[in-house]
Amino acid sequence: MKQFDLSLYLVLDRAMCGSFGLVETTLAAVRGGATIVQLRDKDVSTEEIIATGKALKQALHGSGVKLIINDNVEAALAIGADGLHIGQHDGAPADIRQKIGADMILGLSVQTTELAAKADSSVVDYLGIGPVFPTKTKNNCAPSIGFDGLKRVRAYNGLPAVAIGGIKHNHVHDVLAAGVNGLAVVSAVCGQLDPEAETRGFKAAIDAFRAGKTA
């Protein structure tokens, strides 16, 4: 069984990271408690994604944090990434699974109960559910679903799941209360003056929720 922790899922955005850079942002976020990192870099060539991905993989070495590549099968394989994340228009998950092999983590974005119900647990390892709130970090983003939508979609599939889309520190309790395993952040960490401190804030809120749930 694949081992990965969706608790605090950083999605990297090159433009937002700015002069701080993707690698430095990643290192800061990992120090702050990020548990998984996705490279989403749609505006550059596959060769550039591979170069960046290899640098990220080296930076993450020994941390236990998994590196996920968004959409690009060729890049994920060339990097030797831990996983690939795909959307609804990136090909059939079963076909993607054949290309990447059995050992690579495969994540799938879902926005509706119908899509969640169709996700095959023998092919897909986790779901990305959202957007919970409107977000400017992704072009042609689907309509936001809110906390109620997140809870409904989550209920249709027992796969591990992470919520994404405009999530801030004050949303953590309600997001996790919807039953997901973690939350994904982009602009709340990328491009912030202190990515490590911002990530620590999310981790503290996650820990507080879980402590309250088990108390």
N, C-alpha and C positions, 0 to 999 in steps of 0.2 A: 504493500500500500504506500502511495506517495505521501511524503511528509512535507507539509507547508503550513505556514501560519498567516492567515488573512487578516489578523487583528488590525494592523495599520499598514495600509497598502499605498505606497507612493507611486503616482503616475508622473513621470518626468515630462516636462514641456520645455524644449530648447529655448524658445523665445522668452518665456517667463523667467527661466533661470538666468538669462542675461549674462552679464560679465562674471557672475559667480560661477557659472558653468554647471554642466550636468554631473560631473564626477564629484565636485566639491559639495554640491547640493545633496547628492546621494550620501556621501560620507557624513555630512552634518545630520541628515535625517536618520541615518542608522545609529549614530551616537544618541539621538533623541528617542529612539525606540521603534523606528520603522521596521517592519517584519518581512516585507516583500517589496520589490521595486520593479516597475514596468517602464520600459523605454518605448515611448510613443512619439515617433519622429517622422511624420508623414510628408514633410516638405523637403526631404533630402534623398539622395540616392541610396540604393541598397549598400553600396560600398561604404558610404559614410555611416550608415546604421551599423554595419559590421565593425567598423573601426571604433565607433563609440561604444558599442556593446562589449567589445573585447576589453576596452579600458575600464568599463563598469564591472565586468566580471573579475578583472584583476583587483580592482578596488574592494570588491565585496568578498574576495577570497578569505576564508577562515571566519567570516562573520555569521554564517548560517543563514543569511538573508538570500532568498531566491531571486534570480533575475529572470523576468518575463519580457518577451519581445512582443510588441503589438503588430498583429496582422502578417508580418513578413516571414513566411516560412523559410525562404532561402537564407535570410539573415540569421534567424534563430538557429538553424542548423550549422551555419558557418561559425557562429559565435560559440556554439556549444552551450546555449542558454538552458536554463532550468525549465523554461516553459514558453508557451505562445498563447496570446490572447486574441480571439477573433470576434468580429461582430456578425450580425445576421446576413451581411452581404459579402462576406469574405470566403464563401465556399461552404459546402456541406461539411459539418464537423467530422463525419465518418471518413470523408475523403482526406481532410486535413490530418486526421489521426494516422491514416496510412502513410502519409508523407513524413510525419515527424517521429513515428515509431511509438512503441508502447510506454516508454519510460519518461517522455517529456510531459510536463504538466500542460493541460489544455484548458483554458478558460473561455467562456462564451458569454457575450453580452445579451441580456434579455430585458425587454421593457413591459411585457404583458404576461398575463396568466397563461395565455395560449402558448406563447413561446417558451415559458418556463416549463410547462407540462410536457412539451415536445423534447426537451433536453435529455439526452440519453446518458445515464450514469455509467454505462459501459464504455462510453467514448469521451465524455466531458468530465473534468475533475472538479471544476467550480464554476459558479455563475457570477457575473457582474450585473447587478440589478440597478436600473436607473435610466435616466437621471432623476434623482430624488428632487432636486431643485434646478431651476434654469442655470445654465453655465455657459460661459463664453470661451471655454477652453477647447471646445470641439465644434467644428463646422457641421451644419445640418443636423444639429442635435435633436433627438426625439423629444416630444412633449414631456415635461416633468410630471412625476407621478405622486410626489408628496409622501408623507409617512404612511398614510392609509394605503396608497398604491403599493408601496414597498412591502408592507405587511401582507397584502393580498397576493402579490407575485411570489413572495417568499414561500407562502403556504402551499404553492403548487409543485414544489420540488424540494426534496430533502438534501440535495447536494450542498456542500459548503458554498456559502455565498457572501459576497462583499457588496456593499452599497456604494454608489458613486453619484456625483453630480451636485456641486455647490455646497458641500458639507463643511460646516464650521464647528468650532469647539462647542458651541452651545447646542448643537444638534446631536451630539454623541449619544446621550441617553435615549432619545426617541428612536434614533437609528438602530441601536442595538436592541432596544425593546421590541422592535419589529421582527426579531428572530434571526437576523443575519449574523455571520461569524466575525465580521469586521467592516471597516469603512475605508474607502479610497479617497485620497486627497490629491489635488493638483495645485491650484492657485493658493490654497491655504498654507502651502509650504514653499513651492517653487516661486522664486522672486521676492520672498519675504526678507526683511533685513537680517533676521536670525532664524534660518530654517531649523536649526537644532532646537531652539527654544520653542518654536511653534509646534514641532513634532512632539516635544516633551509634554506640551499642553494637551495634545490629543491623547497621548499615552496615559497621562494622569486621569483624564476623564474616562477612558476605557477601563483603567484599573479600578476607578471609583465605582463605576457601574457594576463591574463584576464582583467587587467586594460586597456591595450592597445586595446583589442578587444571591450571594452565597451566605450572607450573614444570618 
